[in-house]
């Protein structure tokens, strides 16, 4: 048989030798409705025999094509944990269905109007372990064109989570739609939900039949800026931080509004639209509705884990219950042995605590507060990893220094670039600006260097500088009970072994009322008195570092500044946009965890205020830091390192920078992740934007970047350091920075919190008492001399503060079972694009290589900051992890 001709609406044509086909009765046209005559096919096709004009001895058999396609839609709906769809009534039992409408990607060529959609009802057909399946059938005309979207209506009585839709039956193969979204009942949300196919389009490339849908979907997501948001809404909008205080309950709960004013500039949060305070209309009422757009909420598995082990329920109960456990909330520990018993023997609860309260504690935080049994009434904490390895790690000066490079806060250490050290604050208000740290003190301790200038020139001097940021708050904080504050500076020297050696701590109290400025330096010492003073000074510095870490390195520079990126991305970039697809994994769960933070952690009388030295000034201080310290162009790792003097640009170096400290675990491993992200983003961006003109003409992309600057970070919109968005390099740098902050930066400051801070003497959140040498009374000094250990214990957090913080840090260090790690799973739209698929596989492969590189580094005994007796290896930049408190793993997003 020989193929002759292919005509419109003709599937197949065959020539049959007439002489060998005598069984056929010759007629001008013989047609049979027989699908099995030559070819099995479905649906049946009309078979026609026609004489071949050019070859009269042959018959031409024409398979007349049907003008329609029978298409089956398979809809996957996610099961709730336990295998039952929450509140979902089967469509088979009743009249409830999912109504689907197929939307053509093309307009009618004649009328230039949208083609009529094709509607069908999907019925539940199967329940699997994790999904339920719905099916619908459609008869699609051949001239309908490509399906570009599906409209969905939910006729059930409650919301459902739509995972994906597959349309099967088209000649070119199945059409896939990854939905991953909640669909509200039709009676609650009459607007039909639109889901686009997995194909990515820049705005200018959008098929004509989808342009209006694309625009309308973004309008839906932006809302109109009015009304109170419901939990089922999908609206993204901006507001200031005006819900941290609650003046309607108590005037003491009033806190400054952060954002929208010159005194306290701040990034924006997601708008909730709640009613305003009766006492002060500039505040929003704090009620139970801490709204986040519906698709930003935790999935069931995350929610169950979080409700059982995290802030939303556990910490509330701890706060409430511990108040009943301790009759004195300021009561400290009697000895360090008592602290050890929290991990060894557990914490003995008072016998007066009834069993209901104890059971409640066990239920809400079973993972971290383990009860031996109800009758014993014992709470037991997991032993932090650092304490498991070395019981006395927290006393070590070497460990104190090492953790600035490989601990929970590797973002504060900086190079000393000039001498003498001077404050930039107003000396008329705060006192003389000169540091009390003298040349003689330094030179007596830097072995092998004759002068301080030589050590500075050779980049051997480093510092933790918490002086100018904290000094303006010393007087305010000291007015509060059971806390104190200094400005502090701590200097370190880089040894030949590549480790840091602490040299000196300076603590400063500025002018307060009629009291003059007080400042004193403390050094490591061999005599008993100065040794205990050094330990007390370290406790103050560690509290300063812990506060800076939590409020600035962690909260401000990751959670807080990323929230506007989440909002702007959903408001201005269509889900079809390639840059939306690239950013979306980095934005998962961030709005939800931030809302929970506003509810419990950073609010008035929340965990931070109860437990940290800054107390009610905590969030105000973070706003000051945002004003003075935060720049978008310094958030990428190389620029951050260069800014702090921890690296210099070097085109010949592996990562384009040369580190000032070669064994800087966070920087060494972080640069591997940074380069991997940047390479992936570079390939992705260059594929979609082959020329700068496409970037400049991309209206969605330009609106996105404009809105981030002018609305999301509107209080800094006029700063000159904002990058322009004109070239591929501009876009690559911007996206790489956002991806880095949401993934590796957050991981570096989050997942080692319990390992290092779970034993709170190592990272106290508050120093409750001033130094014994600051204007001491005779009784105070004698108490210090006779019982220095007791003086240190009384300076550390109280029992309730320590217990609460230990609980929180363990909770926040926990990886959820549904964690999505950097480069682990490919997005469906990337898998359908061969070029992007190959680039992602290369990214995934590089991350797996990085795992091995980090393991090799941790095994290298020459790297003293990550290898040695009792030292924790540095694994925070290892990309992948299992669930739990593992101290490793880089999730795509800020999800905890």
N, C-alpha and C positions, 0 to 999 in steps of 0.2 A: 504494500500500500504506500502511496506517495502523497505527501501533503501538497495540495494545490493552492489554496487561497484562504486568506483570513479576512472576513468581512465584519462590520459592526454587528454585534449581537450573535455572532457565530463562534461557538467554542472550538469545534474541531471539524475538519473536512477530509474525507478519504476518497481515493480513486480505487475502484474495484474492476478487475478484468471482466468484461461482459461475457466473454466466451466461457470463463470458468464459473460464471454465476448464473447458469441457465435456470436455476431454481427460481429466479425472480421473474415475475411477469412484467414485461416492459410496458410502461405507460409514460406519458409525458411527465407526470409528477406522481410519485407514489409516496405517501406519507403515512407513518405509523407512530402512534403514541406508545412506544416500547423502549423503555430505558435500558433493556438488557440486550438489544439487538447487536450492538457492537461494543458498548462501554457501559459499565455499571456506574451510575451517578445518581445523585440526589440533590434536588428533586428531579423527577422524571422529565426528560426533554423530548421534544418532538423530532422524530427522525424523518428526513425527506430524501428521496432518491431523485436526482435530476440528471438529464443527459449532459455530458460534457461536450460543449460545442467544438472545442479544439481537438478532442479525442472521442469521436463518436462510438468507439468500441468500449468505452468505459462509462460506468455510472459514477457520478459524484454524489457521495453520501454527505449530507449536511446536517450537523447536529445543531439545531436551532437553540440558542441560549435563552434561558429564562431572563426576563428583564428585572428580576428581583433576587435578593439574597436572603435566605433564612438565617437569622442571627440569633444566637443564644447569649444572654447576659448572665454571667455567674457573679453574684455579689457576696463578698465575704464580710461577715459581721463578727467583731471580736467578742469572745465570750468573757464574761466576768470571771474572776477567780472562783473556782468551785464548779465551773462548767455550765453555769446557768446564766443566760443573758438577763441582766438586771431589769426587772419589771417589764420584760418583753413578752407579749402575747403572740403566739404563733399565728401566722397568716393562714395556715391551713385550717386551724380551728375556727377562726372568726373571719371577719371581712377586712382585717387589717393587712396592709401590704406596704411594700416600697414601690412607689410609682416612679418609673424611670422615663426620661425623654432623651432621645438621641439628638444631638445638635450637629448639623453639618458644619465643617470648617469653611465651606464656600458659600458665597451668596448666589442667588438666582442670576444667571448671566444676563437675562433680558431685563428684568425689573430692577436689578441691583439691590434686591431686598433679601432679608434672611429667609432661608428655606424653612418650610414648616417642619417642626420637630416630629419625631416618630415616638409615640407613647406606648408603654407597656407596663403591666403590673408584675412585680416580682413576688413570688410566693416562697415561703421557707420550704426547703426540700431535704435538708440534711443538717444534723448537728454532729460536729467532730469534737475532738478533745479541746481545741482552743477556739474554734470558729463555729459559726452557723452559716449555712449557705442558702442563698435565695437565688431563684432563677426566673428569668423572663425571656420571652421570645418576641422577635420583631421580624417583620417583612420589610426589607430595606430596598427601595428601588435602586437599580444600578446607577442611575444618574444622581443619586443623593450626594455622592462625593464622599470624602473621608470624614469619619466621625471625629470631631474635635473636642467635644465635651458631652457630658451627661448631666441632665438636671434631675434632681432627686427630691421627692417628697416623702415624708415619713408619716404614714397613716396610723402608726401605733400610738398608744397612749403616753409613751415616755420616749426619751432620747435613746438613740442607738449610736454605737461607734462603728463607722463604716471603714473597713480596712482597705479593700480594693474592689475594683470591678474589672472583669475580663469579658470582652465582646468577641465571640468566636463565630466564624462563618463567612468572613470576608475573604476574597481571593488572595489578598496579600498577607493573610495570616491574622492572628488575634490582635486586638487592640487592648492595651493595658492602661488602667487609670489607678494610680496609687492615691487613695483618698485620705486615710489616717486622720479622720475628723469625726466629731460628734454631729449628728443630724438631729435637730429638735423636732418634736411632733408638729404636724401641720397646723393644729389648732393653736399652738403657741407661737409659731413662726411661719406665717403664711408665705413668705418669700421662698421660692425654690432654691435649693442649694445647687451650686454649679461645681462640677468637678471636671477639670481638664485632663486630657490624655497626658502621658508622660513626656511628650515632646517638649523641648525647650525652645522658646522664641524670644528674641529681642522685640521691643515694641514695634519697630519698623518691619519686622518679619512676620508679624502675627497674621495668620490667614484672615481674609476679609470677613468670614462669617463669625469670627470669634472676637473681633475688636471691641464691639459694644459690650459683650459679656465680660471681657477683661477689664474694661473701664468701670463697669457697674459693680463688679466684685470688689474692686479697690474702694469704691465709694461706700459700699456696705461695711467694709472693715474699718473705715475712718470714722463712721458715724457723723453725727451733727454736733457733738460737743455738749449735748443737753441731756438732762435726766440722770437718774440713778441707774447704774448698771446692774443687771441681773446676772446670776451665776451662769445662765445659759447663753449670754451674749457673746459675740465674737468681735467686739469693738475695741480698737486700740487708740488711745488718746493720751494726752500728757496732763500732768498736774504737778504741783509743788509738794514738798514733804510737810504737809500741814495736819497730819493725823498721828504724829508721834506722841503728842501730849493729850490730855483730857481735862481741860479746865472746868467742864461742867460737873465733874465729880469733886475735884479739889483744886484750889488755886496752886497748890504745890506741884500739880501735874502739868502745869503750863510749860511749854518748851518753845523755843524760837521756830518760826516757819523757815524752813531751809529751801532756798531757791526762789527766784523772782524778786530778789532784793539785793542791793549792793553790799549790805553787811554780811549776809550769809548766802553767797551764790552756791548753787548746787545743781547736779543733774536732775532731770525730771523723772518722776515715777509714773506708773500707769494710772490714769484717772479712774476713779470709782463713782464720782458724782453723788456721794452721800450728802445728807443734809448737814448744814453748818451748825456750829456750837451756839447755844443760847447765850453763853457768857461772852464769847468773843467770836464774831462772824468770820474772822480770818482763819479759824480752825474748822476742820471737818470732824464730825462726830465719829467716835470710835464705837462701832457696833460689830456684830459678828460677820458682816459682809466685807471681807477683805477681797474684793473682786479681782479676778484675773480672767482674761478672755478664755472661753471654754476649752479651746484646744491647747492652752498652756498649762492646764491642770495636770497633776500627776496621774499616770496610768494606774490601774487597779493594783498591780503588783507593787508599784512604788508606794502607793498610798497606804496599803496594808503595812508594808515594812515601816513606812514613816510614822504612821499612827501608833505603831507598837513601840518604836525605838527612837523617835525623834521629837523635834521641838513642839510640833502642833499639839500633842496631848501629853507626852511624857514630861516635858519641862514644866508645863503649867502645873501638873500634879506635884512634881518635885517642889516647885516654889510654894505651893499651898501646904503640902504635907510636911516639908521640912520646918516650916514655921511652927508646926505643932510638935515636932520632934525635939527641937531645941528651945529651951526656955529662954536662953540668952543668945540672940542672933550674932552677937559680937564675941561669943566665947571661942577662944582659940584652942589649939591642941596643947596638951601638957608636955609632950615630949615628941621627939622624932620617931620613937618606937610606936607611939600611938598612931602616927601617920602610916607607918609600915603595916599596922594591923588591918588597915582598910583593905589591903590586898592579900594578907596572909590569913587572918582569922575573921575578917569582915567587921562591919560596924554594928555594935550592939545597940539596938533601939530601946528607948525607955519602955518599961513594962506598962506604963500608963497608956501607951499607944494602942488603940483597939485594933483588932484583927482586920476589920474592914479597910482601914487606912493602909495597913501593911499589904493586904492583898491587892489593893489598888496600885500601890507602888510596884509590886511584882508584875502586875498585868501590863502596865504601860511602858515599863522599861525592862523587860525580862532579859534582854540581850546583855545589858551592862550592869544592872544591879541584881545580883543573883541571891535569892533567899535560900538559905540552907533548908529550913522548913518553917512552917508557921509558928510552931511552938518555941523555936529558938529566937525568932525575930531578929535575924542577922542579915545585914546587907553586905554584899561582897563585890568589890570592883575587880575587873580584869587588871592584871599587872601590866603596865605600859612596857613596850618593847625595850626602851632604853634602860629601864630599871631592871628588867630581866637579865640584861647583859652585864650590867655593872651597878651594884647597889649604891655605890658612892659617886656615880657619874656627876651628879649635880654639884658636888663640892669642888670638882676639878677646875682649875683656871684654864687648862688646856681645852677642856670640853666647852667651857664658857666661850672661848674664842672660836673653837671649831664650829659651833652652831651658828655663828654669824655667816659662815660660808656654806653650811650643809644642814642647817636646822630648819625650824618652822618659819623663820623670817630671814631669808637670804637677801632681802631687798634694801637693807639699811646701811650696810657696811660701805664706807667710801674712802677714797684716797685723801690723805692730807696733802694739799697742794701748796699751801703757803704758811708762813710763820711770821709773826706770832698769831695765835688764834684770837679772834676778836668777835664780839657780838655785833650784829647789825641793828640791834634794838636801840631805842631812845635812852641814852644814859641818864637823862634827867628824870625819867620815870622808873627805870629798872636798876640803875646804878652803873658803876664803871664797866666798860665793855671788855676790858682785858681779861683773858683767862688767867687763872691762878697756876696753870701748869707751866712750869719754868723749864728752861733749857737744861739746868743742872739735874732736875728730876729725870728727864728723858735720857740724857747722856750717861747717867750713872747705870742705866739698865740696858743700853743697846750695845751689846758685846760685839766687837769687831768693827765698829764705826766710831771714829774719833769725834765727829761733830753731828749735830742735829741736821744741819743743812745738807750734809752728805747723805744721810739717811733719807731725807725728803727727796733729794735729787735722784737717788737710786730707787725711788718708789717703794720704800720699805715701811712707811708710816701710814696707818689706817685708823679710822675713827667711826664710832657710833656717836652721832651728834643729835641729842635731844634737848638742846639748850634753847635756841630762839623760838622754836615752836611751842615749848611748854612754859617758858618763863611768864608770859602774860596770863597764864592760868594758875600760877602758884598761889596767889592771894585768894582767888575764888575757891579753889579746891580746898585750901586750908580752913575755910569757913565751914566746911562740911564735917560731919562726924566720922571718926574712924577711917580717915584717909589723910594722906599728906602728899606733897609733891615738891620736887626740885626741878631745875633745869640741869641736864647732865651732859657730860662729854666723857667718852671712854676711848683711850688711845691704845693701839696695838702695834706691835713690831713684827715684821715678816722675817722669820728665822731662815737659816740655811736649809732646814728640812722642809721648807715650804709651808709651815704652820704659823699661826699667829700667836704671839705672846702678849697677854695683857700687861700694860705698863702702868697706867694710872687712871683713876676715876676722879672727875671733878663734879661736885654737887654744889649748886648755887641756889640761894634764896634771894630774890630781888628785894628792893626796898618795899616794905609793907608798913604803912602808917608811919609811926615814929621809929620803927626798927630799920637800921641801916642794912645794906646788902651784906649777906653772909655767904662765903664760899670757902670750900675746903677741898684739898686733894687727898686721895687715899691710894696707897700702893700695896702690892703684895709684900708681906713682911714675914719675918721669922719669929718675931716676938709675939707673945700671946695677945696682948692688947690690940696692937695694930692689925694682927691677923683677923681678929673678930670684927674690927672696924671695917676692914676690907670686905669681909663676908657680908656685912650689913650694907655697905655701899653697893656691892654687886646685886643684892636683893632689890635695891631701889632701881638700879639700871635695868635689871631683868623685868621689873614691873613696867618701866618706861618702854622697853622693847616690846613686851607683850601687848601693851595698849596700842602702840604704833602699828604693830603687826595686825591686830584684829580690826582696828578702826580704819586704818589707811591702806596698808599693803594688801589686806584681804577684802574687807567690806568695800571701801571706797574705790580702789583701783580695779576691782573685778566686778562684784555684784552690782554696785551702784552705777558705775559709768557704763556698764553694758546694757542696762535696762532701756535707755533711749535707743540703742542700736536695735534691740528687739522690736520696739514699738515702730520705729521708722521703717524697718524692713518689711513689716506686715502692712503698713499703711501705704507705702510708695512702690514696692516691687511686687508685681504680680507673681503668683505661684508658678507661672510659666517662665518667669525671667531666669536666665542662667545664674545670675548673681544671687537671686533668692535661693535657688537650689543649693548653691555653694555655701551660703551662710546658714541656712536653716538648721543643719545638725548642731551648729555652735550656739543656738539660741534656745534649745530645749530645756524646759522646766525652770528657766531663770526667773520669769515673772512670778511663778508660784513660790519658789523658795524665798524670793525677796519680799513677797507679801507676808509670808509666815515670819520673816525677820521683823517686819514692821509690827506684826501682831505680838511678838513675844520677846525678841532679842534686843532691838534697838529703841524700843518705845520707852516712855517714862516709866520708871520703876521696873523695867524689863531686866533680863539677865545681865546685860552689859552694865547698866546703872547699878544693879545690886552688887556686882562682883568686881568691877574695875575701878582703878583709882580716880578716873575722870568723873565717875558718877553722873550727875545730871548734866554735865558739860560734855559728855561723850560725843554726841552727834554734832553739837556746835563746833567742837574741835575738828571733827572730820570735814566740816564745811570750810573752816579756816585753812585746812590742809589742801582742799580742792582749789581754793582761791589762790594760794601761794605756791603750790607745788605741782599741780596736775597740768600736764600738757599732752595732747594726743600724740604728737610726734615723738615723745619720749617713752611711749608705752611699749614699743617693740623692744625685744631683748638687746640687740646690739646698741641701739641708741641709749637705752637705760644704763648699760654698762659703761659706755663712753661718758655719759653725763656724770656718773658717780666716780669717774676716774679709775674704774676697775678694768678698763680696756682702752686701747687706742686703735684707730683705723689702721689696717695693714693689708693692702691688696694681696700680699704674698702669703698671708696667714690662711689657714684652712677655711675659716669662716669669715674672712675679711676683717677680723679684729684680732689683736694680740692682747691676751689677758695680763693684767698686772700681777695676779697671783695664778701661777700655772695650775695649781691644784685647787680649783674653786669648783667643787662638784656641781652646784646648781648651774653655774655658767657653762661649764664643760658639757654637761648633758643637755642643758637647755638649748645651747647653740645647735646641737644635733637635731632637736625637734624643730627649732626655728627654721633651719635650712630645709628640712623635709617639707614643712608646711609651705614655705615660700616657693619651692620648686613645683609642688603640686598646684598652687595657686597660679604660678606663672604659666604653666602649660594650659591650665583651664582658661585663664583670661585671654591669652594669645590666640587660643582656638576660636573663642567667640568674638574677639575684637581684634581683627587683623590690622586695623589702622586706628590712629588717634581720632579721626573724624567720626568714627562710629561711636566712640565713647562720648564725645562732646554732643552728638546729636541724639543720644539715648535719653529721652525725656524722663523716664522713670528713674534711671540711675542718677541723673543730675538732681531730680527732686528729692531723692533719698538722701544724698550727701548734703544738700542744702538744708533739709529738715533736721538732720542730725546736728548740724552746727547752729541753726537758728532757733530751733525749738527744744530738741532733746538736751542740748548743752547750750541753751540760749544765753545763759549768763556769761558765757565766754565766747559768744559768737563773733566778736570784733577782734579777737586775738590774732596776731599776725602769723602764728605758727601753724594754723590749720593748713593741711596740704590742699593744693588745688587738685581738681579732678579733670585732667585734660588728656593724659596719655596712658598707655598701658602700664608704664612703671608707676604712675600715680595710683592707679586702681590696685595693682598688685601690692604695693606697700600698705595701702589702707586696709585691704581685705586680710593680708597676712597679720597685720597688727591686731585687728579685731579677733581673728581666729586664735592667735597666740594668747591674748588676754583671757578669752573665754575658756581656753583649754589648759595649756601648760602653766601660765602664770597662776591661774586659780589652783591648779593641782599642787604647785610648789608651796603655796601658802595655806593649803587646807588639809591635806591628807597625812601630815605628820603632827597634827596638833595634839592628838592623844599620846603618841609615842614620846613626845618631849614635854608636853604640858600636863599629862595625866598625873604625873608626880609633881604636884604644884610647887614644891620648893625650887624646882629647876626653872620654872617659868611662872612666878607668882603674878597674879593680875592686879594686886594692890600691895603697896607698902603702907601699913596703917600708922606707923609711928615715925617721928623724925629721928635723925641720927643722934646718938647719945652726946656727941660733941657740939651739937648746935644749942647754944645757950642752956647748958644743963643745970638742973638743980643738984644740990648735994646728994639728995636721995636717988635721983635718976642715975647719976654717975656711979654711985655705990652699987646700985642694983645691977648695972651693966658689968661692973668689975666682978661682982660676986656670982652673977648668974648670966653670963653672956649668951648662953644657949637659949635661955628663957626670953631674953631681949629680942633675939632673932625670931623665935616662935611667935611672939606677940606682934612682930612687924609683919609677918606673913598673913595670908588670908585667914578669916575665921573658919570655924568648922562648916557652917552653912554655906559660906562663899566657896570654900574649897570643894565641898561635896557637889554643889551645883555646877561649878566649872568643870570638874572631872566628868560629870555626866554629860554636859554639853559637848565637850571636846571629843569624847568617845562617839557620841551620836553624829557629830559633824564629820568625823574621820571615816565614816562607814560608806562603803560602796553598795548601792542598791543592786538587787539581782537583775534589774533590767537596764543597768548602766550601758551606755553606748560609748565605746572608746574610740579615740582618734584613729581614723583610717581603718577601722575594723570591718564595717559593713558598707557596701556600695549602695548609693541611692538608686532607685529604679530608673530614673531618668538618665543617670550616668551610664548605667548598664546598656541602655538602648542606643548610646552614641559610641561607636567603635573607638574614636580618638580619645574621648574622655575615659572610656572604660580602660584602655591601655594605660593612660596617665594615672588613674586611680590605683590600678594594680601595681604600678611602679611605686606609688606612694605607700601602699600597704606593705610592699616588700621591703622598702627602706625602713619603715618602722619596726619590722621584725628584725632587721639587721641591727638597729639601734638597741634593741633588747639585749642582744649578744654583746655589743660593745660595752654597754653599761655593766653587764656581768663581769666582763674581763677587767674593767677598771676597778670594780669593787674587790677583785681578787689580787690586785697589784699592791704588794706590800710597800712599794715606794711612794704610794699615794696616801700619806698619813692622815688626810682629812676624811678618808672614807674606808680606811683599812687599819686594823690594829686591835689589840686586846680590849674587849668590851665596847668597841666602837660599832655603831650601827652603820651598815653600808648605805650608800645614798641610792635609793631606788625610786624617788618621787617622779623622775622623768621616764621611767619604764612605761611604755605606752599602754600595756594591757594588764588586766588584773581580774581576779575572781571577786565575788561579793565579800563584804565584811571589812574589817579594819586591817588592811594589808600593807599600808605605807607605800603603795605603788599604784600605777595606773593613771592615765591621762584621759579622762572623759572629754568628749567633744565640747561639752557645755558646762556651765555653772549650774549643777543640778542638785547641790546640797550646800 
